[in-house]
Amino acid sequence: HVLDLAPTLLHIANSDIKSNYWFNGKNLWPFLVREKPQVELNDRLFYWRQSDIRAIREGDWKLIVEGDGLKNPELFNIEDDPLENHEIGDRYSEKRNQLLDLIREWEKENISEH
């Protein structure tokens, strides 16, 4: 992921700049030289915002919501449904609510109020 470029390049450059800045990405060097298993990369959350849309991915689960009120949540299992054709939030309401809570937590920690 593009967020991982800065931490990886800073590691390769043997830079200590990370102590002065916070990066949301992960240093991929251990994975590139096979010091760590690739599967470990998939065990993290991905969060993104674009215009009025927010989304979070945890493993095979992806939740998409609209606006500050996190309206119209749509849950998908992208392993089973990679094209996101079948919204399954009603069937997996506990997972939908867990991911909604994670979005709220991420925004509270990372998005400043204007």
C-alpha positions in Angstrom: 0.0 0.0 0.0 1.2 3.5 -0.7 1.1 4.4 3.0 3.9 1.8 3.5 6.3 3.6 1.2 7.6 6.2 3.6 8.3 3.9 6.5 9.9 1.4 4.2 12.2 3.9 2.4 13.1 5.5 5.7 14.2 2.1 7.1 16.3 1.4 4.0 17.9 4.8 4.3 18.6 4.0 8.0 16.9 7.3 8.9 15.8 8.2 12.4 13.2 10.7 11.1 10.4 8.3 12.2 11.0 9.4 15.8 9.9 12.9 14.8 7.0 12.0 12.6 4.0 9.6 12.8 3.3 7.4 9.8 0.2 5.3 9.4 2.0 2.8 7.2 4.2 -0.1 8.0 7.8 -0.8 7.2 7.7 -3.6 4.5 11.4 -4.4 4.5 11.1 -7.5 6.7 8.5 -8.8 4.3 10.5 -8.0 1.2 13.5 -9.9 2.5 11.3 -12.7 3.8 12.2 -12.1 7.5 8.4 -12.1 8.2 5.6 -14.2 6.7 3.4 -12.4 4.1 0.3 -13.4 6.0 1.2 -11.0 8.7 0.5 -8.1 6.3 -3.1 -9.2 5.9 -3.7 -9.0 9.7 -4.0 -5.2 9.8 -6.8 -2.7 9.3 -7.1 -0.6 6.2 -9.1 2.6 6.5 -9.8 5.2 3.8 -11.9 8.3 3.2 -12.7 9.7 -0.2 -15.2 12.6 -0.5 -18.1 11.6 1.6 -17.4 7.8 1.6 -15.5 6.0 4.3 -14.4 2.3 4.3 -12.6 -0.1 6.4 -11.1 -3.5 5.7 -10.2 -6.1 8.2 -9.1 -9.4 6.7 -11.8 -10.5 4.2 -14.4 -8.1 5.6 -15.0 -4.6 4.1 -17.5 -2.0 5.3 -18.4 1.1 3.3 -20.4 4.0 4.9 -21.5 7.5 3.8 -20.8 10.8 5.6 -20.1 11.9 9.1 -23.1 10.0 10.4 -21.7 6.7 8.9 -25.0 6.2 7.0 -26.0 3.3 4.8 -23.4 0.8 6.0 -22.7 -1.9 3.4 -20.7 -5.0 4.5 -19.0 -7.4 2.1 -16.8 -10.4 2.3 -14.4 -9.7 -0.4 -13.0 -13.3 -0.4 -16.4 -14.7 -1.3 -17.6 -11.6 -3.2 -14.6 -9.7 -4.7 -16.8 -7.5 -6.9 -18.9 -6.5 -3.9 -22.2 -7.4 -5.5 -23.9 -8.9 -2.4 -24.3 -6.7 0.7 -24.4 -9.0 3.8 -24.7 -6.6 6.7 -28.1 -7.9 7.9 -26.8 -11.5 8.0 -23.6 -10.5 9.8 -24.8 -7.5 11.9 -22.3 -8.2 14.7 -19.3 -7.9 12.3 -21.0 -4.8 10.7 -21.3 -3.1 14.1 -17.7 -4.1 15.1 -16.4 -2.4 11.9 -18.6 0.6 12.5 -17.1 1.0 15.9 -13.6 0.7 14.4 -14.3 3.5 12.0 -15.7 5.7 14.8 -12.5 5.0 16.9 -10.2 5.7 13.9 -11.9 9.0 13.1 -11.9 10.1 16.7 -8.1 9.4 17.0 -7.1 10.7 13.5 -9.6 13.3 12.2 -9.5 16.7 13.8 -12.7 18.8 14.3 -12.8 22.1 12.4 
